[in-house]
Amino acid sequence: MPQTQEWVRDIYRWAKQTDPTRIIEDNSPCNYDHVESDLNSWHFYINGYEQVREHVTEIVEKTYPGSEFNYIGGNLQGDAPLINSECGNVWGFTSGAGDSDLAWHYRYMLNEFRRHDKMCGFVFTEFRDVTNEFNGYYRLDGTDKYFGYEEFVPGMSLADLHAADFIVIDAPPCQTVQANAQVAVPLLRSSYSDQHHGQQLQLSYELWFDNLGIRTVADQGAIALDWDGFGVTAIDAPITITMPNQDAVAVLAVTLKDASGKAVTRNFITFDVRSGSEDGVYDAEGRFVNVPVTAFAEHSFNYQWNAIQGYKTNGGGEGQFVYDINLPSQAEQNVIHHVDIRFEASAKRLLARNIEGATDRAHTISFMHGADANVERNSNTYYMTDEERHESRIHVLIDGERIGSFLLPDNPADSRGVLSWQYQEVYNKLDEAGSFGYLCSVTVPSRIAAKLDRSRSFKLTLEAEQGGLALYGRNAGRYPFDVLLQLR
């Protein structure tokens, strides 16, 4: 190997081993008395929206002709374009990210890149997973991972984030806001192609949310944009939207369309809308009672633990969660004719760390040599949604009588697990991040509802077969409630 390549390789190894966030000077050979380079490039592996935003902003602001930033040996920057030549979300965590969701991180990272006029490109690692870095667009064998973007904006995929013409949403991937609040969202246009220059494009936006299984639009509109040049410029006025007047996970979806109505690019951000009511506020008839998923009276799982700051509970293998439910007294609600029960649930795939305990290892340069990743023992591992499925069948019982059953098709984790990402405790360690479930809704038979009207209490049992059961509470998954009873 030539001396220059050997030196660069040694620097790369040393920097990665000592500090994964360290800037790597790829453009500086052994003899660096004078350097002329075609690119000014750097690497980074950082997780967390605020951390990524701050880092990328710092790099951009310190990059200009005459700056010594990112150069060594007394060399100064010229007019070489700025590019990120390596980024990802595997090294920026305590003990590495294991095998976890990258969809959430990837969208806000690309959004931050496109926010800056000086950024001319990036290289993401990897296209496919490798033995010790599970942050590919695809699995090692080429099978699909599911990013979940199409659930926020119909038709959206990774391609939208890579579009030459793009709408930057200059805001966090999720914000916690009060019900009925007005929120101003700044937007920027980013163009790396002259395909639409000189044309008037239309930016349509929609604020929507799921109201107990019903898709509801809270706000919408359209803006005509003169698409007239390269680079990044602010759109004249921010979008001002009014949040739903209830508990909700709201999505601001934007679509840029050409004159024919064809989508040019799509983007989104989310909001956790909070009413402040302990039992929640929902646009539906009746009274609501919210029972925390971790407030079960007993369970019979061989493996049971809570996650996401106590807002999610897991039961591995076959077993039951049993809740003692108390309904409002007759003084609070005279008659109860109808009872609907809703909850968010997924199957629960047991990992080695769930059974044997986590074994975190220092994420050093040895991982680049093909060392055993022990991925299921890594405390950050929670498999991103892919083609492999882990099913479970569950049953709902009231006082021992079965009233409903559900097939939970998987134990998924991707960008759809908005609340599981929003309420991570720290940015550099994951706690079942991005995990979410499926909305389960069952109506209590009227003959049983009549008994509950008299007794005002019952035992609710959520029973899982071999596939296990995970239940998602108010601050976990994608629905803003725990075990929710609707009484009419």
C-alpha positions as CSV (number, residue, x, y, z in Angstrom):
1,M,0.0,0.0,0.0
2,P,1.4,3.5,-0.9
3,Q,2.6,5.5,2.1
4,T,-0.1,8.2,1.8
5,Q,-2.9,5.6,1.8
6,E,-1.3,3.8,4.8
7,W,-1.1,7.1,6.7
8,V,-4.7,8.0,6.0
9,R,-5.9,4.5,7.1
10,D,-4.0,4.8,10.4
11,I,-5.5,8.2,11.1
12,Y,-8.9,6.8,10.3
13,R,-8.5,3.9,12.7
14,W,-7.2,6.1,15.5
15,A,-9.9,8.7,15.1
16,K,-12.7,6.2,15.0
17,Q,-11.4,4.4,18.0
18,T,-10.9,7.5,20.2
19,D,-13.9,9.5,19.2
20,P,-16.6,8.4,16.7
21,T,-17.7,12.0,16.2
22,R,-14.2,13.3,15.3
23,I,-13.8,15.0,12.0
24,I,-11.7,12.9,9.6
25,E,-9.4,14.8,7.3
26,D,-9.7,12.6,4.2
27,N,-8.0,15.2,2.0
28,S,-4.6,15.5,3.7
29,P,-1.7,13.2,2.6
30,C,1.5,12.5,4.5
31,N,3.4,15.4,3.1
32,Y,1.0,18.2,3.9
33,D,3.2,21.3,3.4
34,H,0.8,22.2,0.6
35,V,-2.6,20.7,-0.1
36,E,-4.8,21.2,-3.1
37,S,-8.0,19.2,-3.0
38,D,-11.1,18.8,-5.2
39,L,-13.4,18.3,-2.2
40,N,-13.6,19.5,1.4
41,S,-15.0,16.5,3.1
42,W,-15.7,15.2,6.6
43,H,-17.3,12.2,8.4
44,F,-19.7,12.1,11.3
45,Y,-21.7,9.5,13.3
46,I,-24.0,11.4,15.7
47,N,-27.5,10.5,16.8
48,G,-30.1,12.9,18.1
49,Y,-31.9,15.7,16.2
50,E,-30.4,18.6,18.2
51,Q,-26.9,17.1,18.1
52,V,-27.0,16.5,14.3
53,R,-28.4,19.9,13.6
54,E,-25.8,21.6,15.8
55,H,-22.9,19.6,14.3
56,V,-23.9,20.2,10.6
57,T,-24.5,23.9,11.3
58,E,-21.1,24.2,12.8
59,I,-19.4,22.5,9.9
60,V,-21.2,24.8,7.4
61,E,-20.5,28.0,9.3
62,K,-16.8,27.3,9.6
63,T,-16.4,26.3,6.0
64,Y,-15.2,29.3,3.9
65,P,-12.2,30.3,1.8
66,G,-9.3,31.1,4.1
67,S,-10.6,29.0,7.0
68,E,-8.3,26.5,8.7
69,F,-11.2,24.4,10.0
70,N,-10.9,20.7,8.9
71,Y,-7.4,21.3,7.5
72,I,-4.0,20.5,9.0
73,G,-0.4,21.5,8.6
74,G,-1.2,25.2,8.3
75,N,-3.3,24.7,5.1
76,L,-6.3,26.8,4.5
77,Q,-9.5,26.2,2.7
78,G,-10.0,27.4,-0.9
79,D,-13.1,27.1,-2.9
80,A,-13.4,23.3,-2.9
81,P,-17.1,22.3,-2.4
82,L,-18.2,20.9,0.9
83,I,-19.4,17.3,1.0
84,N,-20.1,14.8,3.8
85,S,-18.1,11.7,2.6
86,E,-19.4,9.4,5.3
87,C,-22.3,9.4,7.7
88,G,-24.6,6.9,9.4
89,N,-26.3,6.1,12.6
90,V,-24.3,3.1,14.0
91,W,-21.3,4.7,15.9
92,G,-23.1,7.6,17.6
93,F,-24.5,5.4,20.4
94,T,-23.1,3.9,23.6
95,S,-21.9,0.5,22.5
96,G,-23.2,1.1,19.0
97,A,-26.7,1.1,17.7
98,G,-26.9,-2.7,17.4
99,D,-29.6,-3.6,14.9
100,S,-32.2,-0.9,15.2
101,D,-34.4,1.5,13.3
102,L,-32.6,4.0,11.1
103,A,-35.6,5.6,9.3
104,W,-36.3,8.3,11.9
105,H,-32.7,9.4,12.1
106,Y,-32.2,9.3,8.3
107,R,-35.1,11.6,7.5
108,Y,-34.1,14.4,9.9
109,M,-30.4,14.0,8.9
110,L,-31.2,14.5,5.2
111,N,-33.5,17.4,6.1
112,E,-30.5,19.0,7.9
113,F,-28.2,18.4,4.9
114,R,-30.7,20.0,2.5
115,R,-31.1,23.0,4.8
116,H,-27.6,24.4,3.9
117,D,-26.7,26.0,0.6
118,K,-23.0,25.0,1.0
119,M,-23.7,21.3,1.3
120,C,-23.3,19.7,-2.1
121,G,-23.7,16.0,-1.3
122,F,-23.3,13.1,1.1
123,V,-22.3,9.5,1.3
124,F,-24.4,7.3,3.7
125,T,-23.0,4.0,5.0
126,E,-24.3,1.6,4.0
127,F,-26.3,0.5,1.0
128,R,-26.7,-2.9,2.7
129,D,-26.1,-4.0,6.2
130,V,-22.7,-5.5,6.9
131,T,-21.6,-7.9,9.6
132,N,-21.2,-5.4,12.4
133,E,-23.1,-2.3,11.0
134,F,-26.8,-2.8,10.6
135,N,-27.6,0.6,9.1
136,G,-28.1,-0.3,5.5
137,Y,-31.0,0.6,3.3
138,Y,-31.4,-3.1,2.8
139,R,-30.5,-6.2,4.8
140,L,-27.2,-8.0,4.0
141,D,-29.0,-10.5,1.8
142,G,-30.8,-7.6,-0.2
143,T,-34.2,-8.0,1.4
144,D,-36.2,-4.9,2.2
145,K,-36.3,-2.8,5.3
146,Y,-39.5,-0.7,5.7
147,F,-39.0,3.0,6.6
148,G,-42.7,3.7,7.0
149,Y,-42.7,7.1,5.2
150,E,-45.7,6.3,3.0
151,E,-47.8,6.1,6.2
152,F,-47.2,9.8,6.8
153,V,-47.4,11.0,3.2
154,P,-49.0,8.7,0.6
155,G,-46.4,7.7,-2.0
156,M,-43.4,8.9,0.0
157,S,-40.2,6.8,0.0
158,L,-36.5,7.3,0.4
159,A,-36.4,8.6,-3.1
160,D,-38.3,11.8,-2.0
161,L,-35.4,12.6,0.4
162,H,-33.0,12.3,-2.4
163,A,-34.9,14.4,-4.9
164,A,-33.0,17.1,-6.7
165,D,-35.8,19.5,-5.9
166,F,-36.8,19.3,-2.2
167,I,-38.8,21.1,0.5
168,V,-36.9,21.5,3.7
169,I,-39.1,21.6,6.9
170,D,-37.0,23.7,9.3
171,A,-38.3,22.1,12.4
172,P,-37.7,19.0,14.7
173,P,-39.0,15.6,13.5
174,C,-41.6,15.7,16.4
175,Q,-42.7,18.5,18.7
176,T,-44.8,18.2,21.9
177,V,-47.6,20.9,21.7
178,Q,-50.8,21.8,23.4
179,A,-54.2,21.0,21.9
180,N,-55.6,23.8,19.7
181,A,-52.2,25.6,19.6
182,Q,-51.1,27.6,16.5
183,V,-47.7,26.6,15.3
184,A,-45.6,28.4,12.6
185,V,-43.4,26.0,10.6
186,P,-40.6,27.6,8.4
187,L,-40.0,26.0,5.0
188,L,-37.1,26.3,2.6
189,R,-36.8,25.3,-1.1
190,S,-33.7,23.3,-2.1
191,S,-32.8,22.9,-5.8
192,Y,-29.9,20.9,-7.3
193,S,-31.5,20.7,-10.8
194,D,-32.7,23.2,-13.4
195,Q,-35.6,20.8,-14.5
196,H,-38.3,23.0,-13.0
197,H,-36.5,26.4,-13.0
198,G,-38.7,29.2,-14.4
199,Q,-41.9,27.2,-13.6
200,Q,-44.5,27.8,-10.9
201,L,-44.9,24.8,-8.7
202,Q,-47.5,24.1,-6.1
203,L,-46.8,23.2,-2.5
204,S,-49.7,21.5,-0.8
205,Y,-49.8,20.8,2.9
206,E,-52.1,18.8,5.2
207,L,-52.2,18.5,8.9
208,W,-53.9,15.2,9.7
209,F,-54.3,12.8,12.6
210,D,-55.8,9.5,13.6
211,N,-58.8,9.9,15.8
212,L,-59.5,6.5,17.4
213,G,-59.0,4.8,14.0
214,I,-60.5,7.5,11.8
215,R,-58.1,9.6,9.6
216,T,-59.1,13.2,10.2
217,V,-57.8,16.4,8.5
218,A,-57.3,19.3,10.9
219,D,-55.8,21.9,8.6
220,Q,-54.7,22.1,4.9
221,G,-53.7,24.6,2.2
222,A,-51.6,25.3,-0.8
223,I,-48.9,27.8,-1.8
224,A,-47.8,28.7,-5.3
225,L,-44.0,28.8,-5.6
226,D,-41.9,30.4,-8.3
227,W,-39.1,27.8,-8.7
228,D,-36.4,30.0,-10.0
229,G,-32.8,28.9,-9.2
230,F,-30.3,26.6,-7.7
231,G,-29.5,26.4,-4.0
232,V,-31.4,26.9,-0.8
233,T,-33.7,29.8,-0.1
234,A,-36.4,30.5,2.5
235,I,-40.0,30.3,1.4
236,D,-41.4,33.8,2.1
237,A,-43.8,33.0,5.0
238,P,-43.9,30.0,7.3
239,I,-47.0,27.7,7.3
240,T,-49.2,28.5,10.3
241,I,-51.3,25.5,11.3
242,T,-53.8,24.9,14.1
243,M,-53.4,21.8,16.1
244,P,-56.4,19.4,16.8
245,N,-58.4,20.2,20.0
246,Q,-57.6,16.8,21.5
247,D,-54.9,14.2,22.2
248,A,-53.4,13.1,18.9
249,V,-50.2,12.3,16.9
250,A,-50.6,14.9,14.2
251,V,-48.7,14.8,10.9
252,L,-47.8,17.8,8.8
253,A,-47.4,16.3,5.3
254,V,-46.1,18.5,2.4
255,T,-46.0,17.6,-1.3
256,L,-44.4,19.7,-4.0
257,K,-46.2,19.2,-7.4
258,D,-45.4,20.3,-10.9
259,A,-47.9,22.0,-13.3
260,S,-49.4,18.6,-14.3
261,G,-50.0,17.7,-10.6
262,K,-47.2,15.1,-10.5
263,A,-45.4,14.9,-7.2
264,V,-41.8,16.3,-7.3
265,T,-41.0,15.5,-3.7
266,R,-42.6,14.9,-0.3
267,N,-41.7,15.5,3.3
268,F,-43.3,15.6,6.8
269,I,-42.9,16.3,10.5
270,T,-45.0,15.2,13.5
271,F,-46.6,16.6,16.7
272,D,-47.6,15.0,19.9
273,V,-50.7,17.0,20.7
274,R,-51.7,16.9,24.4
275,S,-55.0,18.0,26.0
276,G,-53.7,17.9,29.5
277,S,-56.5,15.6,30.6
278,E,-55.4,12.5,32.5
279,D,-57.9,10.3,30.6
280,G,-57.4,12.2,27.3
281,V,-59.7,14.1,25.1
282,Y,-61.0,12.6,21.9
283,D,-63.6,13.7,19.3
284,A,-66.1,10.9,20.0
285,E,-69.3,10.4,22.0
286,G,-69.1,9.3,25.6
287,R,-66.8,9.3,28.6
288,F,-63.2,8.0,28.5
289,V,-61.2,6.1,31.0
290,N,-57.5,5.6,30.4
291,V,-55.7,2.7,32.2
292,P,-51.9,2.8,32.1
293,V,-50.5,-0.3,30.3
294,T,-48.1,-0.9,33.2
295,A,-50.9,-0.8,35.8
296,F,-51.7,-4.5,35.5
297,A,-52.6,-6.4,38.7
298,E,-50.8,-9.5,37.7
299,H,-49.1,-11.3,34.7
300,S,-48.1,-14.8,33.9
301,F,-45.3,-14.3,31.3
302,N,-42.0,-16.0,31.7
303,Y,-40.3,-12.8,30.6
304,Q,-41.8,-9.4,31.5
305,W,-40.3,-5.9,31.5
306,N,-41.3,-2.3,31.0
307,A,-39.6,0.1,28.6
308,I,-39.6,3.7,27.2
309,Q,-39.7,5.3,30.7
310,G,-42.5,3.0,31.9
311,Y,-44.9,3.8,29.0
312,K,-44.6,0.4,27.4
313,T,-44.9,-3.1,28.8
314,N,-43.6,-6.4,27.3
315,G,-44.5,-10.0,27.9
316,G,-42.4,-12.7,26.2
317,G,-43.9,-16.0,25.1
318,E,-47.3,-17.2,26.2
319,G,-49.0,-15.3,29.1
320,Q,-51.5,-12.8,30.3
321,F,-51.7,-9.2,31.6
322,V,-54.7,-8.8,34.0
323,Y,-56.1,-5.4,34.9
324,D,-58.5,-4.5,37.6
325,I,-60.8,-1.9,36.0
326,N,-63.0,0.4,37.9
327,L,-65.7,2.3,36.0
328,P,-67.2,5.7,37.0
329,S,-69.8,5.5,39.8
330,Q,-73.4,6.0,39.1
331,A,-73.1,9.5,40.5
332,E,-70.5,10.3,37.9
333,Q,-72.2,8.5,35.0
334,N,-75.8,7.4,35.6
335,V,-76.1,4.6,32.9
336,I,-73.5,2.7,30.9
337,H,-75.1,1.1,27.8
338,H,-72.0,0.7,25.5
339,V,-68.4,0.0,26.3
340,D,-65.6,0.0,23.6
341,I,-62.0,-1.0,24.5
342,R,-59.0,0.2,22.5
343,F,-55.3,-0.4,22.9
344,E,-52.1,-0.5,20.8
345,A,-50.4,-3.8,20.8
346,S,-47.7,-5.8,18.9
347,A,-46.2,-9.2,19.1
348,K,-43.1,-9.5,21.3
349,R,-40.0,-11.1,19.8
350,L,-37.7,-12.2,22.5
351,L,-34.0,-11.3,21.9
352,A,-31.0,-12.8,23.7
353,R,-30.7,-9.7,25.9
354,N,-34.3,-10.1,27.0
355,I,-33.6,-13.7,28.2
356,E,-29.9,-13.6,29.3
357,G,-29.4,-9.9,29.9
358,A,-27.6,-7.3,27.8
359,T,-23.9,-7.5,27.1
360,D,-22.7,-4.2,25.9
361,R,-19.2,-4.0,24.4
362,A,-17.0,-1.1,23.7
363,H,-17.6,-0.1,20.1
364,T,-14.0,0.0,19.0
365,I,-12.1,-0.4,15.7
366,S,-12.2,-4.2,16.3
367,F,-15.7,-4.1,15.0
368,M,-14.3,-3.0,11.6
369,H,-12.2,-6.3,11.6
370,G,-15.3,-8.5,11.5
371,A,-15.6,-9.2,15.2
372,D,-18.8,-10.8,16.4
373,A,-21.3,-8.1,16.9
374,N,-23.5,-10.1,19.4
375,V,-26.3,-8.0,18.1
376,E,-29.1,-9.6,20.1
377,R,-27.1,-8.9,23.3
378,N,-26.7,-5.2,22.5
379,S,-29.0,-3.2,24.7
380,N,-29.8,-0.9,21.8
381,T,-31.0,-3.6,19.4
382,Y,-34.7,-3.6,18.4
383,Y,-35.0,-5.0,14.9
384,M,-36.1,-2.5,12.3
385,T,-39.2,-3.5,10.3
386,D,-38.2,-5.8,7.5
387,E,-39.5,-8.8,5.5
388,E,-39.2,-11.2,8.4
389,R,-42.3,-11.3,10.5
390,H,-43.0,-12.3,14.1
391,E,-46.7,-12.9,14.6
392,S,-48.7,-13.3,17.7
393,R,-52.4,-14.0,18.4
394,I,-54.0,-12.4,21.4
395,H,-57.4,-12.6,23.1
396,V,-59.4,-10.1,25.1
397,L,-61.4,-11.4,28.1
398,I,-63.8,-9.7,30.6
399,D,-64.1,-11.6,33.9
400,G,-62.8,-14.7,32.1
401,E,-65.1,-14.6,29.1
402,R,-63.5,-14.0,25.7
403,I,-65.0,-11.1,23.8
404,G,-62.4,-10.6,21.0
405,S,-59.2,-11.9,19.3
406,F,-56.5,-10.2,17.2
407,L,-53.7,-11.4,15.0
408,L,-50.8,-9.1,15.5
409,P,-48.7,-9.4,12.3
410,D,-45.3,-8.3,13.6
411,N,-43.1,-6.6,16.2
412,P,-42.2,-3.6,14.1
413,A,-40.0,-0.6,14.7
414,D,-39.5,2.3,12.2
415,S,-40.5,6.0,11.7
416,R,-44.1,5.2,12.5
417,G,-43.2,4.7,16.2
418,V,-43.3,8.5,16.6
419,L,-43.9,8.5,20.4
420,S,-41.3,5.8,21.0
421,W,-38.8,8.1,19.4
422,Q,-40.1,11.4,20.9
423,Y,-39.8,10.1,24.5
424,Q,-36.4,8.4,24.4
425,E,-34.6,9.5,27.6
426,V,-31.1,10.2,26.1
427,Y,-29.9,10.7,22.6
428,N,-27.1,8.2,22.5
429,K,-28.7,5.1,24.0
430,L,-31.9,3.5,22.6
431,D,-34.8,2.0,24.6
432,E,-36.9,0.1,22.1
433,A,-36.8,3.2,19.9
434,G,-39.3,3.4,17.1
435,S,-41.3,0.4,18.2
436,F,-45.0,0.5,17.7
437,G,-48.1,-1.7,17.5
438,Y,-51.5,-2.0,15.9
439,L,-54.8,-0.5,16.9
440,C,-57.0,-3.1,18.5
441,S,-60.6,-2.1,19.1
442,V,-63.4,-4.4,20.6
443,T,-67.0,-3.6,21.5
444,V,-68.2,-5.3,24.7
445,P,-71.3,-7.4,24.0
446,S,-74.4,-5.6,25.3
447,R,-75.3,-8.4,27.8
448,I,-71.9,-8.0,29.4
449,A,-72.1,-4.2,29.3
450,A,-75.4,-4.5,31.2
451,K,-73.6,-6.4,34.0
452,L,-70.8,-3.8,34.1
453,D,-73.4,-1.1,34.4
454,R,-74.4,-2.7,37.7
455,S,-71.0,-3.9,39.0
456,R,-68.9,-0.9,37.8
457,S,-65.8,-3.0,37.9
458,F,-64.3,-6.0,36.1
459,K,-61.1,-7.9,35.3
460,L,-59.7,-7.2,31.9
461,T,-57.3,-9.9,30.6
462,L,-55.1,-9.5,27.5
463,E,-53.9,-13.0,26.7
464,A,-51.1,-13.8,24.3
465,E,-50.2,-17.1,22.6
466,Q,-46.6,-18.1,21.9
467,G,-45.7,-14.9,20.0
468,G,-45.9,-12.7,23.1
469,L,-47.4,-9.3,23.6
470,A,-46.2,-5.7,23.8
471,L,-48.6,-2.9,24.9
472,Y,-47.9,0.8,24.2
473,G,-49.0,3.6,26.5
474,R,-49.6,7.3,26.1
475,N,-45.9,8.1,25.4
476,A,-45.0,5.1,23.3
477,G,-45.9,3.7,19.9
478,R,-48.0,5.7,17.6
479,Y,-51.4,6.2,19.3
480,P,-51.7,8.7,22.2
481,F,-53.5,6.5,24.8
482,D,-53.0,3.5,27.1
483,V,-55.8,0.9,27.5
484,L,-58.7,3.3,26.6
485,L,-62.3,2.6,27.6
486,Q,-65.1,4.5,25.8
487,L,-68.3,4.5,27.9
488,R,-71.7,5.6,26.5
